[in-house]
Amino acid sequence: MLENIIDEVGFSKIMQNNIQDVIIHFFEQEQNFGILCKIEEVSFNPTLPESIESEFRPLTLFFLAGYTFDTARIEDDTLIFEAGFGSDNYGSVVSVPLLSIMQIIIDETPVLINLSVYKGPKTEEKKRPQKDEAVSHGFILKRIKILK
């Protein structure tokens, strides 16, 4: 049954790898894109003011273009980018776990749909490496600039 597949660790790993591969491909092609993601799993640093945060819907679309696209990277199974919010362009670093990305969109068309619902063991808390630790373990995927 579908429920058994989408809640399976193996399927979630395949989806995570697909999401990462598609995003890296778009980085290499310098292709702007949007992500529709579960806002409850997204973090902001610094935290956004309540007046901005309260405007987000459970599934929120972020469009990566311009400065936001230029700052985007994948680190430790998380898409990270800088963005400005609200009329004052309040700056924050946005961290989106890859598996919380439900769709990747180009020109209003979904090019990837994530059906995985696996969350992992409830008792296991994954320790996120610090930035220096992540770099030393090779978790940062650097964007490739194509020289012309």
N, C-alpha and C positions, 0 to 999 in steps of 0.2 A: 504494500500500500504506500501511497505517497507520503503519509505522515511518518512512516518508518524510515523512509529514505531521507527526507529533509531534516530529520532530527538526528541523523547519524554523523558521528565525528568524521568519518571518511569523506562524506559528501560535503560537509562544511569546509574541510581542508581543500577540496577541489574547487569549491566556490571562492574561497579566500585566494587561492593561487590564480584563478581566472580574473578576479577583480584586480589583483596586483598586476598581472600581465597586461590587462587592458589599459590600466592607468599608466604604466611604464611606456607602453606603446604610444599613448597620446602625448606623454612627455617628450619622447623621441621625435614625434611628428610635429611637435609644438602645436598640438590641436587642443583648443579650449574645450571644456566639457563641464557638465553639471553632474552633481551627485544628489540623489534623493536618499536621505538617511534618517534613522531613528534618532531624534533629537535627545532622548533620554540617555543615550550612550555617548553623546558628544560632549567634550569638555572645552572650556574656554579659559585662556590665561592671558591677561587677568580676566576674572569673572565679569560677565556682562552685567550692566545695571538691570534691575528688575523690569524697568519700563521697556527695555529691548527684549530681554529674555522671555517675557510674558507674551510677546507677539509670535513666537515660534509655535508651529503646529507639531503634533507627534511625528509626522513625516515632513521633514523640511528640505527644501532644495537649496543647495549652494552652487553657484556658478563660478568655476575657476577660469578667470581670464585676467589679463593685465598683470598688475602687481601680485594679486592673489595666486595666479598661475605660476608666476616667476618664483614665488617663495615656496611652492608646493613640493613636498618630498614624501617618501614612504620610509618610516622608521619603526621597527619592531611591530610589524603588522598593523600600523596605524598611518593613515593619511594625515599629514600635518601641513597647515598653510596659515598665512596671515591674512586677515580680512578686516575691513572697517564696517561698522554697523551703525544704523540710525542716522539722523540728520547731521549729527556732529562727527560722523565717521569714526566712532569709538573703536580703537584698534585692539585686536585680540589675536592670539595664536589659537587656532582651532585644531583640535585633535579628534579624528574620526576613526574608530576601529574599522578595519576593512570589512568585517562581517556585519557591521551596522549599516553599510551602504546597500540599499535595496535596489537601486537602479543607477546606471551610468547613462547619461543622456547627451546627445549631440543634436543640435538644431531641433529641439523638442521631440526627438525620437529616441526611445530607449535602445541602447546598443548592448546592454547587459542587464539581466534581471537576476537578482539573488533570491532564491527560494529557501535557502538554508535557515533553520531556526535553532540549530544546536547551540547551546550556551556553555557546555562543559560541566564538569562536576560542580555541584552547588557548594561543596565544602572547600574546594581548592581555590585559593586566591593567588592569582598570577602576579608575581613581583615584576614591576616594570623597571628595566635597567635605566640607570642615569645616563645622560647624554654621552659622557666620556666612555662609559661601559658599553653603550650601544655601538659607538664608533669602533672601539677596540674589538668587538665581536663581529664587526662587519654587517650590522643590521641596517645601516643606512645604504639605500640604493641611490647612487648619484645619478642625476639626470645627464643624459648624453647629448651634447650639442653637436649637431651635424655641421661639419666644416664644409663650406662651399668654395 
